[in-house]
Structures are given as structure tokens and as C-alpha cells.
Amino acid sequence: MESIYIILLLIPTFIVYGLGIALAILAVKCMLKYLREDKNH
């Protein structure tokens, strides 16, 4: 029974980490795009 509670506690943390990683990747992509546009102009 204890393992079920551990899994239920881990699921939200994995979701939060996943969202954080996704936001970081999007931020990096936007930064690179912005830097490329600055170089062109």
C-alpha cells in the first residue's frame, strides 16, 4: 500500500519537472530565434 502513495506523490513532481523542462526548451528556442533575427538586421 505504501508504494501506491509514493507513486501518487511522485506523479505531480514528474509533471512539474516535465513542464519546467518544456518551458526551458521553449525559452532557449525563443532566445536563439531572437538572437538570429538580431544578427540578420
PDB file of N, H, CA, C and O in Angstrom:
ATOM      1  N   MET A   1       0.837  -1.216   0.000  1.00  0.00           N
ATOM      2  CA  MET A   1       0.000   0.000   0.000  1.00  0.00           C
ATOM      3  C   MET A   1       0.871   1.265   0.000  1.00  0.00           C
ATOM      4  O   MET A   1       0.526   2.251  -0.652  1.00  0.00           O
ATOM      5  N   GLU A   2       1.982   1.241   0.718  1.00  0.00           N
ATOM      6  H   GLU A   2       2.262   0.440   1.247  1.00  0.00           H
ATOM      7  CA  GLU A   2       2.843   2.424   0.799  1.00  0.00           C
ATOM      8  C   GLU A   2       3.388   2.836  -0.566  1.00  0.00           C
ATOM      9  O   GLU A   2       3.508   4.024  -0.865  1.00  0.00           O
ATOM     10  N   SER A   3       3.717   1.839  -1.393  1.00  0.00           N
ATOM     11  H   SER A   3       3.620   0.873  -1.150  1.00  0.00           H
ATOM     12  CA  SER A   3       4.275   2.153  -2.723  1.00  0.00           C
ATOM     13  C   SER A   3       3.275   2.953  -3.566  1.00  0.00           C
ATOM     14  O   SER A   3       3.683   3.807  -4.354  1.00  0.00           O
ATOM     15  N   ILE A   4       1.985   2.691  -3.413  1.00  0.00           N
ATOM     16  H   ILE A   4       1.653   1.998  -2.774  1.00  0.00           H
ATOM     17  CA  ILE A   4       0.951   3.427  -4.164  1.00  0.00           C
ATOM     18  C   ILE A   4       0.991   4.909  -3.782  1.00  0.00           C
ATOM     19  O   ILE A   4       0.908   5.779  -4.650  1.00  0.00           O
ATOM     20  N   TYR A   5       1.118   5.195  -2.480  1.00  0.00           N
ATOM     21  H   TYR A   5       1.186   4.489  -1.775  1.00  0.00           H
ATOM     22  CA  TYR A   5       1.188   6.590  -2.028  1.00  0.00           C
ATOM     23  C   TYR A   5       2.446   7.269  -2.565  1.00  0.00           C
ATOM     24  O   TYR A   5       2.399   8.431  -2.969  1.00  0.00           O
ATOM     25  N   ILE A   6       3.561   6.555  -2.572  1.00  0.00           N
ATOM     26  H   ILE A   6       3.598   5.611  -2.243  1.00  0.00           H
ATOM     27  CA  ILE A   6       4.821   7.105  -3.101  1.00  0.00           C
ATOM     28  C   ILE A   6       4.650   7.464  -4.578  1.00  0.00           C
ATOM     29  O   ILE A   6       5.065   8.539  -5.011  1.00  0.00           O
ATOM     30  N   ILE A   7       4.038   6.562  -5.347  1.00  0.00           N
ATOM     31  H   ILE A   7       3.700   5.689  -4.996  1.00  0.00           H
ATOM     32  CA  ILE A   7       3.800   6.812  -6.783  1.00  0.00           C
ATOM     33  C   ILE A   7       2.889   8.032  -6.951  1.00  0.00           C
ATOM     34  O   ILE A   7       3.150   8.891  -7.794  1.00  0.00           O
ATOM     35  N   LEU A   8       1.822   8.108  -6.153  1.00  0.00           N
ATOM     36  H   LEU A   8       1.610   7.411  -5.468  1.00  0.00           H
ATOM     37  CA  LEU A   8       0.896   9.252  -6.240  1.00  0.00           C
ATOM     38  C   LEU A   8       1.609  10.561  -5.909  1.00  0.00           C
ATOM     39  O   LEU A   8       1.284  11.602  -6.480  1.00  0.00           O
ATOM     40  N   LEU A   9       2.580  10.519  -4.992  1.00  0.00           N
ATOM     41  H   LEU A   9       2.844   9.673  -4.529  1.00  0.00           H
ATOM     42  CA  LEU A   9       3.357  11.720  -4.661  1.00  0.00           C
ATOM     43  C   LEU A   9       4.362  12.051  -5.761  1.00  0.00           C
ATOM     44  O   LEU A   9       4.643  13.222  -6.013  1.00  0.00           O
ATOM     45  N   LEU A  10       4.901  11.030  -6.412  1.00  0.00           N
ATOM     46  H   LEU A  10       4.673  10.079  -6.207  1.00  0.00           H
ATOM     47  CA  LEU A  10       5.905  11.256  -7.466  1.00  0.00           C
ATOM     48  C   LEU A  10       5.285  11.795  -8.752  1.00  0.00           C
ATOM     49  O   LEU A  10       5.913  12.595  -9.445  1.00  0.00           O
ATOM     50  N   ILE A  11       4.060  11.371  -9.085  1.00  0.00           N
ATOM     51  H   ILE A  11       3.550  10.721  -8.521  1.00  0.00           H
ATOM     52  CA  ILE A  11       3.417  11.801 -10.343  1.00  0.00           C
ATOM     53  C   ILE A  11       3.390  13.333 -10.480  1.00  0.00           C
ATOM     54  O   ILE A  11       3.833  13.838 -11.512  1.00  0.00           O
ATOM     55  N   PRO A  12       2.891  14.101  -9.492  1.00  0.00           N
ATOM     56  CA  PRO A  12       2.871  15.561  -9.643  1.00  0.00           C
ATOM     57  C   PRO A  12       4.268  16.157  -9.786  1.00  0.00           C
ATOM     58  O   PRO A  12       4.460  17.112 -10.538  1.00  0.00           O
ATOM     59  N   THR A  13       5.243  15.600  -9.068  1.00  0.00           N
ATOM     60  H   THR A  13       5.087  14.824  -8.457  1.00  0.00           H
ATOM     61  CA  THR A  13       6.605  16.136  -9.182  1.00  0.00           C
ATOM     62  C   THR A  13       7.146  15.898 -10.585  1.00  0.00           C
ATOM     63  O   THR A  13       7.814  16.772 -11.138  1.00  0.00           O
ATOM     64  N   PHE A  14       6.875  14.732 -11.174  1.00  0.00           N
ATOM     65  H   PHE A  14       6.333  14.022 -10.724  1.00  0.00           H
ATOM     66  CA  PHE A  14       7.312  14.468 -12.550  1.00  0.00           C
ATOM     67  C   PHE A  14       6.636  15.433 -13.519  1.00  0.00           C
ATOM     68  O   PHE A  14       7.273  15.915 -14.456  1.00  0.00           O
ATOM     69  N   ILE A  15       5.344  15.721 -13.301  1.00  0.00           N
ATOM     70  H   ILE A  15       4.827  15.330 -12.539  1.00  0.00           H
ATOM     71  CA  ILE A  15       4.606  16.658 -14.164  1.00  0.00           C
ATOM     72  C   ILE A  15       5.237  18.048 -14.066  1.00  0.00           C
ATOM     73  O   ILE A  15       5.446  18.714 -15.080  1.00  0.00           O
ATOM     74  N   VAL A  16       5.538  18.478 -12.842  1.00  0.00           N
ATOM     75  H   VAL A  16       5.369  17.937 -12.018  1.00  0.00           H
ATOM     76  CA  VAL A  16       6.154  19.799 -12.627  1.00  0.00           C
ATOM     77  C   VAL A  16       7.524  19.860 -13.311  1.00  0.00           C
ATOM     78  O   VAL A  16       7.832  20.839 -13.990  1.00  0.00           O
ATOM     79  N   TYR A  17       8.352  18.812 -13.133  1.00  0.00           N
ATOM     80  H   TYR A  17       8.102  18.017 -12.581  1.00  0.00           H
ATOM     81  CA  TYR A  17       9.665  18.780 -13.784  1.00  0.00           C
ATOM     82  C   TYR A  17       9.504  18.794 -15.301  1.00  0.00           C
ATOM     83  O   TYR A  17      10.243  19.492 -15.997  1.00  0.00           O
ATOM     84  N   GLY A  18       8.547  18.030 -15.816  1.00  0.00           N
ATOM     85  H   GLY A  18       7.947  17.463 -15.251  1.00  0.00           H
ATOM     86  CA  GLY A  18       8.300  17.988 -17.263  1.00  0.00           C
ATOM     87  C   GLY A  18       7.918  19.352 -17.797  1.00  0.00           C
ATOM     88  O   GLY A  18       8.419  19.772 -18.841  1.00  0.00           O
ATOM     89  N   LEU A  19       7.034  20.053 -17.093  1.00  0.00           N
ATOM     90  H   LEU A  19       6.627  19.712 -16.246  1.00  0.00           H
ATOM     91  CA  LEU A  19       6.628  21.402 -17.513  1.00  0.00           C
ATOM     92  C   LEU A  19       7.812  22.356 -17.445  1.00  0.00           C
ATOM     93  O   LEU A  19       7.997  23.180 -18.341  1.00  0.00           O
ATOM     94  N   GLY A  20       8.605  22.251 -16.402  1.00  0.00           N
ATOM     95  H   GLY A  20       8.454  21.582 -15.674  1.00  0.00           H
ATOM     96  CA  GLY A  20       9.787  23.104 -16.251  1.00  0.00           C
ATOM     97  C   GLY A  20      10.774  22.895 -17.383  1.00  0.00           C
ATOM     98  O   GLY A  20      11.301  23.860 -17.936  1.00  0.00           O
ATOM     99  N   ILE A  21      11.029  21.626 -17.736  1.00  0.00           N
ATOM    100  H   ILE A  21      10.601  20.842 -17.288  1.00  0.00           H
ATOM    101  CA  ILE A  21      11.945  21.306 -18.840  1.00  0.00           C
ATOM    102  C   ILE A  21      11.376  21.831 -20.160  1.00  0.00           C
ATOM    103  O   ILE A  21      12.103  22.418 -20.961  1.00  0.00           O
ATOM    104  N   ALA A  22      10.067  21.617 -20.385  1.00  0.00           N
ATOM    105  H   ALA A  22       9.476  21.140 -19.734  1.00  0.00           H
ATOM    106  CA  ALA A  22       9.423  22.087 -21.616  1.00  0.00           C
ATOM    107  C   ALA A  22       9.525  23.609 -21.730  1.00  0.00           C
ATOM    108  O   ALA A  22       9.821  24.130 -22.805  1.00  0.00           O
ATOM    109  N   LEU A  23       9.282  24.323 -20.633  1.00  0.00           N
ATOM    110  H   LEU A  23       9.041  23.901 -19.760  1.00  0.00           H
ATOM    111  CA  LEU A  23       9.380  25.791 -20.641  1.00  0.00           C
ATOM    112  C   LEU A  23      10.818  26.229 -20.900  1.00  0.00           C
ATOM    113  O   LEU A  23      11.048  27.195 -21.628  1.00  0.00           O
ATOM    114  N   ALA A  24      11.786  25.528 -20.311  1.00  0.00           N
ATOM    115  H   ALA A  24      11.599  24.744 -19.720  1.00  0.00           H
ATOM    116  CA  ALA A  24      13.198  25.865 -20.517  1.00  0.00           C
ATOM    117  C   ALA A  24      13.574  25.688 -21.987  1.00  0.00           C
ATOM    118  O   ALA A  24      14.262  26.535 -22.556  1.00  0.00           O
ATOM    119  N   ILE A  25      13.124  24.586 -22.608  1.00  0.00           N
ATOM    120  H   ILE A  25      12.565  23.898 -22.146  1.00  0.00           H
ATOM    121  CA  ILE A  25      13.414  24.328 -24.029  1.00  0.00           C
ATOM    122  C   ILE A  25      12.781  25.421 -24.894  1.00  0.00           C
ATOM    123  O   ILE A  25      13.425  25.936 -25.807  1.00  0.00           O
ATOM    124  N   LEU A  26      11.531  25.774 -24.613  1.00  0.00           N
ATOM    125  H   LEU A  26      11.008  25.355 -23.871  1.00  0.00           H
ATOM    126  CA  LEU A  26      10.853  26.835 -25.377  1.00  0.00           C
ATOM    127  C   LEU A  26      11.582  28.168 -25.212  1.00  0.00           C
ATOM    128  O   LEU A  26      11.746  28.909 -26.181  1.00  0.00           O
ATOM    129  N   ALA A  27      12.018  28.475 -23.995  1.00  0.00           N
ATOM    130  H   ALA A  27      11.885  27.873 -23.208  1.00  0.00           H
ATOM    131  CA  ALA A  27      12.741  29.720 -23.733  1.00  0.00           C
ATOM    132  C   ALA A  27      14.044  29.754 -24.524  1.00  0.00           C
ATOM    133  O   ALA A  27      14.384  30.783 -25.109  1.00  0.00           O
ATOM    134  N   VAL A  28      14.777  28.643 -24.551  1.00  0.00           N
ATOM    135  H   VAL A  28      14.501  27.807 -24.076  1.00  0.00           H
ATOM    136  CA  VAL A  28      16.040  28.566 -25.296  1.00  0.00           C
ATOM    137  C   VAL A  28      15.785  28.749 -26.793  1.00  0.00           C
ATOM    138  O   VAL A  28      16.517  29.475 -27.465  1.00  0.00           O
ATOM    139  N   LYS A  29      14.747  28.092 -27.314  1.00  0.00           N
ATOM    140  H   LYS A  29      14.152  27.502 -26.768  1.00  0.00           H
ATOM    141  CA  LYS A  29      14.403  28.220 -28.738  1.00  0.00           C
ATOM    142  C   LYS A  29      14.057  29.667 -29.080  1.00  0.00           C
ATOM    143  O   LYS A  29      14.509  30.188 -30.099  1.00  0.00           O
ATOM    144  N   CYS A  30      13.256  30.318 -28.233  1.00  0.00           N
ATOM    145  H   CYS A  30      12.888  29.895 -27.405  1.00  0.00           H
ATOM    146  CA  CYS A  30      12.881  31.718 -28.459  1.00  0.00           C
ATOM    147  C   CYS A  30      14.119  32.616 -28.411  1.00  0.00           C
ATOM    148  O   CYS A  30      14.256  33.527 -29.227  1.00  0.00           O
ATOM    149  N   MET A  31      15.015  32.364 -27.464  1.00  0.00           N
ATOM    150  H   MET A  31      14.904  31.624 -26.800  1.00  0.00           H
ATOM    151  CA  MET A  31      16.252  33.147 -27.343  1.00  0.00           C
ATOM    152  C   MET A  31      17.093  33.007 -28.603  1.00  0.00           C
ATOM    153  O   MET A  31      17.585  34.003 -29.134  1.00  0.00           O
ATOM    154  N   LEU A  32      17.264  31.764 -29.093  1.00  0.00           N
ATOM    155  H   LEU A  32      16.864  30.955 -28.662  1.00  0.00           H
ATOM    156  CA  LEU A  32      18.058  31.524 -30.295  1.00  0.00           C
ATOM    157  C   LEU A  32      17.436  32.221 -31.504  1.00  0.00           C
ATOM    158  O   LEU A  32      18.148  32.828 -32.304  1.00  0.00           O
ATOM    159  N   LYS A  33      16.120  32.137 -31.640  1.00  0.00           N
ATOM    160  H   LYS A  33      15.541  31.644 -30.990  1.00  0.00           H
ATOM    161  CA  LYS A  33      15.405  32.783 -32.749  1.00  0.00           C
ATOM    162  C   LYS A  33      15.597  34.299 -32.683  1.00  0.00           C
ATOM    163  O   LYS A  33      15.840  34.946 -33.702  1.00  0.00           O
ATOM    164  N   TYR A  34      15.485  34.865 -31.460  1.00  0.00           N
ATOM    165  H   TYR A  34      15.287  34.340 -30.632  1.00  0.00           H
ATOM    166  CA  TYR A  34      15.651  36.308 -31.252  1.00  0.00           C
ATOM    167  C   TYR A  34      17.069  36.734 -31.607  1.00  0.00           C
ATOM    168  O   TYR A  34      17.266  37.767 -32.247  1.00  0.00           O
ATOM    169  N   LEU A  35      18.061  35.940 -31.193  1.00  0.00           N
ATOM    170  H   LEU A  35      17.900  35.101 -30.673  1.00  0.00           H
ATOM    171  CA  LEU A  35      19.462  36.261 -31.495  1.00  0.00           C
ATOM    172  C   LEU A  35      19.722  36.196 -32.995  1.00  0.00           C
ATOM    173  O   LEU A  35      20.432  37.044 -33.536  1.00  0.00           O
ATOM    174  N   ARG A  36      19.161  35.211 -33.665  1.00  0.00           N
ATOM    175  H   ARG A  36      18.584  34.522 -33.225  1.00  0.00           H
ATOM    176  CA  ARG A  36      19.338  35.082 -35.127  1.00  0.00           C
ATOM    177  C   ARG A  36      18.722  36.277 -35.846  1.00  0.00           C
ATOM    178  O   ARG A  36      19.306  36.798 -36.796  1.00  0.00           O
ATOM    179  N   GLU A  37      17.533  36.716 -35.394  1.00  0.00           N
ATOM    180  H   GLU A  37      17.059  36.292 -34.623  1.00  0.00           H
ATOM    181  CA  GLU A  37      16.875  37.874 -36.011  1.00  0.00           C
ATOM    182  C   GLU A  37      17.711  39.139 -35.806  1.00  0.00           C
ATOM    183  O   GLU A  37      17.799  39.974 -36.706  1.00  0.00           O
ATOM    184  N   ASP A  38      18.320  39.283 -34.636  1.00  0.00           N
ATOM    185  H   ASP A  38      18.249  38.605 -33.905  1.00  0.00           H
ATOM    186  CA  ASP A  38      19.171  40.441 -34.358  1.00  0.00           C
ATOM    187  C   ASP A  38      20.383  40.449 -35.291  1.00  0.00           C
ATOM    188  O   ASP A  38      20.786  41.511 -35.767  1.00  0.00           O
ATOM    189  N   LYS A  39      20.962  39.291 -35.555  1.00  0.00           N
ATOM    190  H   LYS A  39      20.635  38.428 -35.169  1.00  0.00           H
ATOM    191  CA  LYS A  39      22.136  39.204 -36.435  1.00  0.00           C
ATOM    192  C   LYS A  39      21.775  39.565 -37.875  1.00  0.00           C
ATOM    193  O   LYS A  39      22.564  40.204 -38.571  1.00  0.00           O
ATOM    194  N   ASN A  40      20.590  39.159 -38.320  1.00  0.00           N
ATOM    195  H   ASN A  40      19.950  38.641 -37.754  1.00  0.00           H
ATOM    196  CA  ASN A  40      20.169  39.437 -39.697  1.00  0.00           C
ATOM    197  C   ASN A  40      19.950  40.931 -39.930  1.00  0.00           C
ATOM    198  O   ASN A  40      20.288  41.446 -40.996  1.00  0.00           O
ATOM    199  N   HIS A  41      19.388  41.628 -38.947  1.00  0.00           N
ATOM    200  H   HIS A  41      19.113  41.210 -38.081  1.00  0.00           H
ATOM    201  CA  HIS A  41      19.058  43.052 -39.115  1.00  0.00           C
ATOM    202  C   HIS A  41      20.250  43.947 -38.803  1.00  0.00           C
ATOM    203  O   HIS A  41      20.144  45.170 -38.894  1.00  0.00           O
TER     204      HIS A  41
END
